[in-house]
Amino acid sequence: MLSATRTVLARRLMTRAPACSRAFSQTPASLGLFSDYVKTLKTNVKEITSEQLNAKLTKDPVNGPPPTVHVLDVRETYEWNEEHLPFAVYTGRGCLERDIEGLIPDQFDEIILYCAGGNRSIVAADSLQKMGYKNVYSLAGGIGGWKKDGYQIVQNFKTYSDQVKGY
């Protein structure tokens, strides 16, 4: 009986799906699927450097950027709660497509998206372009590149949830 059980187990192991077909949540990021996907999108998405964005944000030191320039943070809420770029508005990647028309109704306004390292913002920028927005940019290197280049960030003293409660 024990021998029969071992045989059944051995057959199950031999017919198990190969490692490359593991569930998404178990697949290590190092396999490169997301990275490859971002590379394909990057060819259609315009990027803006930290230096170029800083010039837009500081052109008018009193009033900030013109009302047709929008800086959107597409990171997770907990990331926004720690820090963000000056003049940025939190949108979150998960609701961007649903909420964008309420935030920015004019498809010709300039939209600069950023995330931590510049990958999620590439995906988000591609999506907005497909929705018909014409002047969409992704911040090259994300907020990490912005900080590395020595530009100012804003520290949050209230969480996003606390800020929303005040409205």
TIRO-2110 file (N, C-alpha, C; in Angstrom, 1 decimal):
// TIRO-2110
0.8, -1.2, 0.0, N, 1, A
0.0, 0.0, 0.0, CA, 1, A
0.9, 1.3, 0.0, C, 1, A
1.9, 1.2, 0.8, N, 2, A
2.8, 2.4, 0.9, CA, 2, A
3.5, 2.6, -0.5, C, 2, A
3.8, 1.6, -1.1, N, 3, A
4.5, 1.7, -2.5, CA, 3, A
3.5, 2.3, -3.5, C, 3, A
2.2, 1.9, -3.4, N, 4, A
1.2, 2.5, -4.3, CA, 4, A
1.1, 4.0, -4.1, C, 4, A
1.1, 4.4, -2.8, N, 5, A
0.9, 5.8, -2.5, CA, 5, A
2.1, 6.6, -3.0, C, 5, A
3.3, 6.0, -2.9, N, 6, A
4.5, 6.7, -3.4, CA, 6, A
4.4, 6.8, -4.9, C, 6, A
3.9, 5.9, -5.6, N, 7, A
3.8, 5.9, -7.1, CA, 7, A
2.8, 7.0, -7.5, C, 7, A
1.7, 7.1, -6.8, N, 8, A
0.7, 8.1, -7.1, CA, 8, A
1.3, 9.5, -6.9, C, 8, A
2.0, 9.7, -5.8, N, 9, A
2.7, 11.0, -5.5, CA, 9, A
3.7, 11.3, -6.5, C, 9, A
4.5, 10.3, -7.0, N, 10, A
5.5, 10.5, -8.0, CA, 10, A
4.9, 10.9, -9.3, C, 10, A
3.8, 10.3, -9.7, N, 11, A
3.1, 10.7, -10.9, CA, 11, A
2.6, 12.2, -10.8, C, 11, A
2.0, 12.5, -9.7, N, 12, A
1.5, 13.9, -9.5, CA, 12, A
2.7, 14.9, -9.6, C, 12, A
3.8, 14.6, -9.1, N, 13, A
5.0, 15.5, -9.2, CA, 13, A
5.4, 15.6, -10.6, C, 13, A
5.4, 14.5, -11.4, N, 14, A
5.8, 14.5, -12.7, CA, 14, A
4.9, 15.3, -13.6, C, 14, A
3.6, 15.4, -13.3, N, 15, A
2.6, 16.1, -14.1, CA, 15, A
2.4, 17.5, -13.6, C, 15, A
3.1, 17.9, -12.6, N, 16, A
2.9, 19.3, -12.0, CA, 16, A
3.3, 20.3, -13.1, C, 16, A
2.6, 21.4, -13.1, N, 17, A
2.9, 22.5, -14.1, CA, 17, A
4.3, 23.0, -13.9, C, 17, A
5.0, 23.4, -14.9, N, 18, A
6.3, 23.9, -14.8, CA, 18, A
6.3, 25.2, -14.0, C, 18, A
7.5, 25.5, -13.4, N, 19, A
7.7, 26.6, -12.5, CA, 19, A
7.3, 27.9, -13.2, C, 19, A
7.4, 28.0, -14.5, N, 20, A
7.1, 29.3, -15.2, CA, 20, A
5.6, 29.6, -15.2, C, 20, A
4.8, 28.6, -14.9, N, 21, A
3.3, 28.9, -14.9, CA, 21, A
2.8, 29.0, -13.5, C, 21, A
3.6, 29.4, -12.5, N, 22, A
3.2, 29.7, -11.2, CA, 22, A
2.2, 30.8, -11.1, C, 22, A
1.4, 30.9, -10.0, N, 23, A
0.5, 32.0, -9.8, CA, 23, A
1.2, 33.3, -9.8, C, 23, A
0.6, 34.4, -10.2, N, 24, A
1.2, 35.7, -10.3, CA, 24, A
1.8, 36.1, -8.9, C, 24, A
1.0, 35.9, -7.9, N, 25, A
1.5, 36.3, -6.6, CA, 25, A
2.8, 35.6, -6.1, C, 25, A
3.1, 34.5, -6.7, N, 26, A
4.3, 33.7, -6.3, CA, 26, A
5.4, 34.0, -7.3, C, 26, A
5.1, 34.7, -8.4, N, 27, A
6.2, 34.9, -9.4, CA, 27, A
7.1, 36.0, -9.0, C, 27, A
8.4, 35.8, -8.8, N, 28, A
9.2, 36.9, -8.4, CA, 28, A
9.3, 38.0, -9.5, C, 28, A
9.5, 39.2, -9.1, N, 29, A
9.5, 40.3, -10.0, CA, 29, A
10.7, 40.2, -10.9, C, 29, A
11.7, 39.5, -10.5, N, 30, A
13.0, 39.4, -11.3, CA, 30, A
12.8, 38.7, -12.7, C, 30, A
11.6, 38.1, -12.9, N, 31, A
11.4, 37.4, -14.2, CA, 31, A
11.3, 38.4, -15.3, C, 31, A
10.9, 39.7, -15.0, N, 32, A
11.0, 40.7, -16.0, CA, 32, A
9.7, 41.0, -16.8, C, 32, A
8.6, 40.3, -16.5, N, 33, A
7.4, 40.5, -17.3, CA, 33, A
6.9, 42.0, -17.2, C, 33, A
6.9, 42.5, -16.0, N, 34, A
6.5, 43.9, -15.9, CA, 34, A
7.5, 44.9, -16.6, C, 34, A
8.7, 44.6, -16.3, N, 35, A
9.8, 45.4, -16.9, CA, 35, A
9.7, 45.4, -18.4, C, 35, A
9.5, 44.2, -19.0, N, 36, A
9.4, 44.1, -20.5, CA, 36, A
8.1, 44.9, -21.0, C, 36, A
7.1, 44.8, -20.2, N, 37, A
5.8, 45.5, -20.6, CA, 37, A
6.0, 47.0, -20.5, C, 37, A
6.7, 47.5, -19.5, N, 38, A
7.0, 48.9, -19.4, CA, 38, A
7.9, 49.4, -20.6, C, 38, A
8.8, 48.6, -20.9, N, 39, A
9.7, 48.9, -22.1, CA, 39, A
8.9, 49.1, -23.3, C, 39, A
7.9, 48.3, -23.6, N, 40, A
7.1, 48.4, -24.8, CA, 40, A
6.3, 49.7, -24.7, C, 40, A
5.8, 50.0, -23.6, N, 41, A
5.0, 51.2, -23.4, CA, 41, A
5.8, 52.5, -23.5, C, 41, A
7.0, 52.4, -23.1, N, 42, A
7.9, 53.6, -23.0, CA, 42, A
8.2, 54.2, -24.3, C, 42, A
8.1, 53.4, -25.4, N, 43, A
8.3, 53.9, -26.7, CA, 43, A
7.3, 54.9, -27.1, C, 43, A
6.1, 54.8, -26.5, N, 44, A
5.0, 55.7, -26.9, CA, 44, A
4.7, 56.8, -25.9, C, 44, A
5.4, 56.8, -24.8, N, 45, A
5.2, 57.8, -23.7, CA, 45, A
6.3, 58.8, -23.6, C, 45, A
6.0, 60.1, -23.5, N, 46, A
7.0, 61.1, -23.4, CA, 46, A
7.4, 61.2, -21.9, C, 46, A
8.7, 61.3, -21.7, N, 47, A
9.2, 61.5, -20.3, CA, 47, A
9.7, 62.9, -20.1, C, 47, A
9.7, 63.4, -18.9, N, 48, A
10.2, 64.7, -18.6, CA, 48, A
11.2, 64.5, -17.5, C, 48, A
12.3, 65.2, -17.5, N, 49, A
13.3, 65.1, -16.5, CA, 49, A
13.0, 65.9, -15.3, C, 49, A
13.7, 65.6, -14.2, N, 50, A
13.5, 66.4, -13.0, CA, 50, A
13.8, 67.8, -13.2, C, 50, A
14.9, 68.1, -14.0, N, 51, A
15.3, 69.5, -14.3, CA, 51, A
14.2, 70.2, -15.0, C, 51, A
13.6, 69.6, -16.0, N, 52, A
12.5, 70.2, -16.8, CA, 52, A
11.3, 70.4, -16.0, C, 52, A
10.9, 69.5, -15.1, N, 53, A
9.7, 69.7, -14.3, CA, 53, A
10.0, 70.8, -13.3, C, 53, A
11.1, 70.8, -12.7, N, 54, A
11.5, 71.8, -11.7, CA, 54, A
11.4, 73.2, -12.3, C, 54, A
11.8, 73.3, -13.6, N, 55, A
11.7, 74.6, -14.3, CA, 55, A
10.2, 75.0, -14.4, C, 55, A
9.4, 74.1, -14.7, N, 56, A
7.9, 74.4, -14.9, CA, 56, A
7.3, 74.8, -13.5, C, 56, A
7.7, 74.1, -12.5, N, 57, A
7.2, 74.4, -11.1, CA, 57, A
7.7, 75.7, -10.5, C, 57, A
8.9, 76.1, -10.9, N, 58, A
9.4, 77.3, -10.3, CA, 58, A
9.5, 78.5, -11.2, C, 58, A
8.9, 78.4, -12.3, N, 59, A
8.9, 79.5, -13.3, CA, 59, A
8.2, 80.7, -12.6, C, 59, A
7.1, 80.6, -11.9, N, 60, A
6.5, 81.6, -11.2, CA, 60, A
6.5, 81.3, -9.7, C, 60, A
7.5, 81.8, -9.0, N, 61, A
7.7, 81.4, -7.6, CA, 61, A
6.5, 81.8, -6.7, C, 61, A
5.7, 82.7, -7.1, N, 62, A
4.6, 83.2, -6.2, CA, 62, A
3.4, 82.3, -6.4, C, 62, A
3.0, 82.1, -7.7, N, 63, A
1.8, 81.4, -8.0, CA, 63, A
1.9, 79.9, -8.4, C, 63, A
3.2, 79.5, -8.6, N, 64, A
3.4, 78.1, -9.0, CA, 64, A
3.1, 77.9, -10.4, C, 64, A
3.0, 76.7, -10.8, N, 65, A
2.8, 76.4, -12.3, CA, 65, A
1.4, 76.9, -12.8, C, 65, A
1.3, 77.2, -14.1, N, 66, A
0.1, 77.6, -14.6, CA, 66, A
-1.1, 76.6, -14.4, C, 66, A
-2.3, 77.1, -14.4, N, 67, A
-3.4, 76.1, -14.2, CA, 67, A
-3.6, 75.0, -15.2, C, 67, A
-2.9, 75.1, -16.3, N, 68, A
-3.0, 74.1, -17.3, CA, 68, A
-1.9, 73.0, -17.2, C, 68, A
-1.1, 73.1, -16.1, N, 69, A
-0.1, 72.1, -15.8, CA, 69, A
-0.5, 71.4, -14.5, C, 69, A
-0.6, 70.1, -14.6, N, 70, A
-1.0, 69.2, -13.5, CA, 70, A
0.0, 68.2, -13.2, C, 70, A
0.4, 68.1, -11.9, N, 71, A
1.4, 67.1, -11.5, CA, 71, A
0.5, 66.1, -10.6, C, 71, A
0.5, 64.8, -11.1, N, 72, A
-0.3, 63.8, -10.4, CA, 72, A
0.6, 62.7, -9.9, C, 72, A
0.4, 62.4, -8.6, N, 73, A
1.1, 61.3, -7.9, CA, 73, A
0.2, 60.0, -8.0, C, 73, A
0.8, 59.0, -8.7, N, 74, A
0.0, 57.8, -8.9, CA, 74, A
0.5, 56.6, -8.0, C, 74, A
1.3, 57.0, -7.0, N, 75, A
1.8, 56.0, -6.0, CA, 75, A
0.6, 55.5, -5.1, C, 75, A
1.0, 54.6, -4.2, N, 76, A
0.0, 54.1, -3.2, CA, 76, A
-0.2, 55.2, -2.1, C, 76, A
-1.3, 55.1, -1.5, N, 77, A
-1.6, 56.1, -0.4, CA, 77, A
-0.5, 56.2, 0.6, C, 77, A
0.0, 55.1, 1.1, N, 78, A
1.0, 55.2, 2.1, CA, 78, A
2.3, 55.9, 1.6, C, 78, A
2.6, 55.8, 0.3, N, 79, A
3.7, 56.5, -0.2, CA, 79, A
3.5, 58.0, -0.2, C, 79, A
2.3, 58.4, -0.6, N, 80, A
1.9, 59.8, -0.6, CA, 80, A
1.9, 60.4, 0.8, C, 80, A
1.5, 59.6, 1.8, N, 81, A
1.4, 60.0, 3.2, CA, 81, A
2.8, 60.4, 3.7, C, 81, A
3.8, 59.8, 3.1, N, 82, A
5.2, 60.2, 3.6, CA, 82, A
5.7, 61.4, 3.0, C, 82, A
5.6, 61.6, 1.7, N, 83, A
6.1, 62.8, 1.0, CA, 83, A
5.6, 62.8, -0.5, C, 83, A
5.7, 64.0, -1.1, N, 84, A
5.3, 64.1, -2.5, CA, 84, A
6.0, 65.3, -3.1, C, 84, A
5.8, 65.5, -4.4, N, 85, A
6.4, 66.6, -5.1, CA, 85, A
5.6, 67.9, -4.8, C, 85, A
6.2, 69.1, -4.9, N, 86, A
5.5, 70.3, -4.7, CA, 86, A
4.4, 70.4, -5.8, C, 86, A
3.3, 70.9, -5.4, N, 87, A
2.1, 71.2, -6.3, CA, 87, A
1.5, 69.9, -6.8, C, 87, A
1.9, 68.8, -6.3, N, 88, A
1.3, 67.5, -6.8, CA, 88, A
-0.1, 67.3, -6.1, C, 88, A
-0.9, 66.5, -6.9, N, 89, A
-2.2, 66.1, -6.4, CA, 89, A
-2.2, 64.6, -6.4, C, 89, A
-2.7, 64.0, -5.3, N, 90, A
-2.8, 62.6, -5.2, CA, 90, A
-4.0, 62.0, -5.9, C, 90, A
-3.7, 61.0, -6.8, N, 91, A
-4.8, 60.4, -7.5, CA, 91, A
-4.8, 58.9, -7.3, C, 91, A
-3.6, 58.3, -7.1, N, 92, A
-3.5, 56.9, -7.0, CA, 92, A
-3.8, 56.2, -8.3, C, 92, A
-3.0, 55.2, -8.6, N, 93, A
-3.1, 54.5, -9.9, CA, 93, A
-4.4, 53.8, -10.0, C, 93, A
-4.9, 53.2, -9.0, N, 94, A
-6.1, 52.4, -9.1, CA, 94, A
-7.4, 53.1, -9.6, C, 94, A
-7.5, 54.4, -9.4, N, 95, A
-8.7, 55.1, -9.7, CA, 95, A
-8.5, 56.2, -10.8, C, 95, A
-7.3, 56.2, -11.3, N, 96, A
-6.9, 57.3, -12.2, CA, 96, A
-7.8, 57.4, -13.4, C, 96, A
-8.1, 56.3, -14.1, N, 97, A
-8.9, 56.4, -15.4, CA, 97, A
-10.3, 56.8, -15.0, C, 97, A
-10.8, 56.3, -13.9, N, 98, A
-12.2, 56.7, -13.5, CA, 98, A
-12.3, 58.1, -13.1, C, 98, A
-11.3, 58.7, -12.4, N, 99, A
-11.4, 60.0, -11.9, CA, 99, A
-10.8, 61.1, -12.7, C, 99, A
-10.0, 60.8, -13.7, N, 100, A
-9.3, 61.8, -14.4, CA, 100, A
-10.1, 63.0, -15.1, C, 100, A
-11.3, 62.6, -15.6, N, 101, A
-12.1, 63.7, -16.2, CA, 101, A
-12.6, 64.7, -15.2, C, 101, A
-12.8, 64.3, -14.0, N, 102, A
-13.2, 65.2, -13.0, CA, 102, A
-12.1, 66.1, -12.5, C, 102, A
-10.9, 65.6, -12.6, N, 103, A
-9.7, 66.3, -12.2, CA, 103, A
-9.2, 67.2, -13.3, C, 103, A
-9.2, 66.7, -14.5, N, 104, A
-8.6, 67.4, -15.6, CA, 104, A
-9.5, 67.2, -16.8, C, 104, A
-10.6, 68.1, -17.0, N, 105, A
-11.5, 67.9, -18.1, CA, 105, A
-10.9, 68.2, -19.5, C, 105, A
-9.9, 69.1, -19.5, N, 106, A
-9.4, 69.5, -20.8, CA, 106, A
-8.3, 68.5, -21.2, C, 106, A
-8.5, 67.8, -22.3, N, 107, A
-7.6, 66.8, -22.8, CA, 107, A
-6.3, 67.4, -23.4, C, 107, A
-6.2, 68.8, -23.5, N, 108, A
-5.0, 69.4, -24.0, CA, 108, A
-4.1, 70.0, -22.9, C, 108, A
-4.6, 69.9, -21.6, N, 109, A
-3.8, 70.4, -20.5, CA, 109, A
-2.5, 69.5, -20.4, C, 109, A
-1.5, 70.0, -19.8, N, 110, A
-0.3, 69.2, -19.6, CA, 110, A
-0.4, 68.4, -18.3, C, 110, A
-0.2, 67.1, -18.4, N, 111, A
-0.2, 66.2, -17.2, CA, 111, A
1.1, 65.5, -17.0, C, 111, A
1.7, 65.7, -15.8, N, 112, A
2.9, 65.1, -15.5, CA, 112, A
2.6, 64.1, -14.4, C, 112, A
2.8, 62.8, -14.7, N, 113, A
2.6, 61.7, -13.7, CA, 113, A
3.9, 61.2, -13.1, C, 113, A
3.9, 60.9, -11.8, N, 114, A
5.1, 60.3, -11.2, CA, 114, A
4.7, 59.2, -10.2, C, 114, A
5.7, 58.3, -10.0, N, 115, A
5.5, 57.3, -9.0, CA, 115, A
6.9, 57.2, -8.3, C, 115, A
7.2, 56.1, -7.7, N, 116, A
8.5, 56.0, -7.0, CA, 116, A
9.7, 56.0, -7.9, C, 116, A
9.6, 55.2, -9.0, N, 117, A
10.8, 55.0, -9.8, CA, 117, A
10.6, 55.2, -11.3, C, 117, A
9.3, 55.6, -11.7, N, 118, A
9.1, 55.9, -13.1, CA, 118, A
8.4, 54.8, -13.9, C, 118, A
8.1, 53.7, -13.3, N, 119, A
7.5, 52.6, -14.1, CA, 119, A
6.0, 52.7, -14.1, C, 119, A
5.4, 52.8, -12.9, N, 120, A
3.9, 52.9, -12.8, CA, 120, A
3.4, 54.1, -13.5, C, 120, A
4.2, 55.2, -13.5, N, 121, A
3.8, 56.4, -14.2, CA, 121, A
3.8, 56.2, -15.7, C, 121, A
4.7, 55.4, -16.2, N, 122, A
4.7, 55.0, -17.7, CA, 122, A
3.4, 54.3, -18.0, C, 122, A
3.0, 53.3, -17.2, N, 123, A
1.8, 52.6, -17.5, CA, 123, A
0.6, 53.6, -17.4, C, 123, A
0.5, 54.4, -16.4, N, 124, A
-0.6, 55.4, -16.2, CA, 124, A
-0.6, 56.4, -17.4, C, 124, A
0.6, 56.9, -17.8, N, 125, A
0.6, 57.8, -19.0, CA, 125, A
0.1, 57.2, -20.2, C, 125, A
0.5, 55.9, -20.5, N, 126, A
0.0, 55.2, -21.7, CA, 126, A
-1.5, 55.1, -21.6, C, 126, A
-2.1, 54.8, -20.5, N, 127, A
-3.5, 54.7, -20.3, CA, 127, A
-4.2, 56.0, -20.6, C, 127, A
-3.7, 57.1, -20.1, N, 128, A
-4.3, 58.4, -20.3, CA, 128, A
-4.2, 58.8, -21.8, C, 128, A
-3.1, 58.5, -22.4, N, 129, A
-3.0, 58.8, -23.8, CA, 129, A
-4.1, 58.0, -24.6, C, 129, A
-4.3, 56.8, -24.3, N, 130, A
-5.3, 56.0, -24.9, CA, 130, A
-6.7, 56.5, -24.7, C, 130, A
-6.9, 57.2, -23.6, N, 131, A
-8.2, 57.8, -23.3, CA, 131, A
-8.4, 59.2, -24.1, C, 131, A
-7.3, 59.7, -24.7, N, 132, A
-7.4, 60.9, -25.5, CA, 132, A
-6.7, 62.1, -25.0, C, 132, A
-6.0, 62.0, -23.9, N, 133, A
-5.2, 63.1, -23.4, CA, 133, A
-4.0, 63.2, -24.2, C, 133, A
-3.7, 64.5, -24.6, N, 134, A
-2.7, 64.8, -25.6, CA, 134, A
-1.3, 65.1, -25.1, C, 134, A
-1.2, 65.7, -23.9, N, 135, A
0.1, 66.2, -23.4, CA, 135, A
0.4, 65.5, -22.1, C, 135, A
0.7, 64.2, -22.1, N, 136, A
0.9, 63.4, -20.9, CA, 136, A
2.4, 63.1, -20.9, C, 136, A
3.0, 63.2, -19.7, N, 137, A
4.4, 62.9, -19.5, CA, 137, A
4.5, 62.1, -18.2, C, 137, A
5.6, 61.3, -18.2, N, 138, A
6.0, 60.5, -17.0, CA, 138, A
7.3, 61.1, -16.5, C, 138, A
7.4, 61.3, -15.2, N, 139, A
8.6, 61.8, -14.7, CA, 139, A
9.7, 60.7, -14.7, C, 139, A
10.8, 60.9, -15.5, N, 140, A
11.8, 60.0, -15.6, CA, 140, A
12.5, 59.8, -14.2, C, 140, A
12.5, 58.5, -13.7, N, 141, A
13.1, 58.2, -12.4, CA, 141, A
12.2, 58.4, -11.2, C, 141, A
11.0, 58.9, -11.5, N, 142, A
10.0, 59.1, -10.4, CA, 142, A
10.5, 60.0, -9.3, C, 142, A
9.8, 59.9, -8.1, N, 143, A
10.2, 60.8, -7.0, CA, 143, A
11.6, 60.4, -6.5, C, 143, A
12.0, 59.2, -6.7, N, 144, A
13.4, 58.8, -6.3, CA, 144, A
14.4, 59.6, -7.1, C, 144, A
14.2, 59.7, -8.4, N, 145, A
15.1, 60.5, -9.3, CA, 145, A
15.1, 61.9, -8.9, C, 145, A
13.9, 62.4, -8.6, N, 146, A
13.7, 63.8, -8.2, CA, 146, A
14.5, 64.2, -7.0, C, 146, A
14.5, 63.3, -6.0, N, 147, A
15.2, 63.5, -4.7, CA, 147, A
16.7, 63.3, -5.0, C, 147, A
17.1, 62.4, -5.8, N, 148, A
18.5, 62.1, -6.1, CA, 148, A
19.1, 63.4, -6.8, C, 148, A
18.3, 64.0, -7.6, N, 149, A
18.8, 65.2, -8.3, CA, 149, A
18.8, 66.5, -7.4, C, 149, A
18.3, 66.3, -6.1, N, 150, A
18.4, 67.4, -5.1, CA, 150, A
17.3, 68.3, -5.1, C, 150, A
16.1, 68.0, -5.7, N, 151, A
15.0, 68.9, -5.7, CA, 151, A
14.1, 68.7, -4.5, C, 151, A
13.4, 69.8, -4.2, N, 152, A
12.5, 69.8, -3.0, CA, 152, A
11.4, 68.8, -3.0, C, 152, A
11.1, 68.3, -1.8, N, 153, A
9.9, 67.5, -1.7, CA, 153, A
9.1, 68.1, -0.5, C, 153, A
7.8, 67.7, -0.5, N, 154, A
6.9, 68.1, 0.6, CA, 154, A
6.7, 67.0, 1.5, C, 154, A
6.9, 67.2, 2.8, N, 155, A
6.6, 66.2, 3.8, CA, 155, A
5.2, 66.4, 4.3, C, 155, A
4.4, 65.3, 4.4, N, 156, A
3.1, 65.3, 4.8, CA, 156, A
3.0, 65.3, 6.3, C, 156, A
2.2, 66.1, 6.9, N, 157, A
2.0, 66.1, 8.4, CA, 157, A
0.6, 65.5, 8.7, C, 157, A
-0.2, 65.3, 7.7, N, 158, A
-1.5, 64.6, 7.8, CA, 158, A
-1.5, 63.5, 6.8, C, 158, A
-2.2, 62.4, 7.0, N, 159, A
-2.3, 61.4, 6.0, CA, 159, A
-3.3, 61.8, 5.0, C, 159, A
-3.4, 61.2, 3.9, N, 160, A
-4.3, 61.5, 2.8, CA, 160, A
-5.8, 61.4, 3.4, C, 160, A
-6.0, 60.4, 4.1, N, 161, A
-7.4, 60.2, 4.7, CA, 161, A
-7.7, 61.4, 5.6, C, 161, A
-6.8, 61.8, 6.4, N, 162, A
-7.1, 62.9, 7.3, CA, 162, A
-7.3, 64.2, 6.5, C, 162, A
-6.6, 64.4, 5.4, N, 163, A
-6.8, 65.6, 4.6, CA, 163, A
-8.2, 65.6, 4.0, C, 163, A
-8.6, 64.4, 3.5, N, 164, A
-9.9, 64.3, 2.8, CA, 164, A
-11.1, 64.6, 3.8, C, 164, A
-10.9, 64.2, 5.1, N, 165, A
-11.9, 64.4, 6.1, CA, 165, A
-12.2, 65.9, 6.3, C, 165, A
-11.2, 66.7, 6.0, N, 166, A
-11.3, 68.1, 6.2, CA, 166, A
-12.1, 68.8, 5.1, C, 166, A
-12.5, 68.1, 4.0, N, 167, A
-13.2, 68.8, 2.9, CA, 167, A
-14.7, 68.7, 3.1, C, 167, A
END
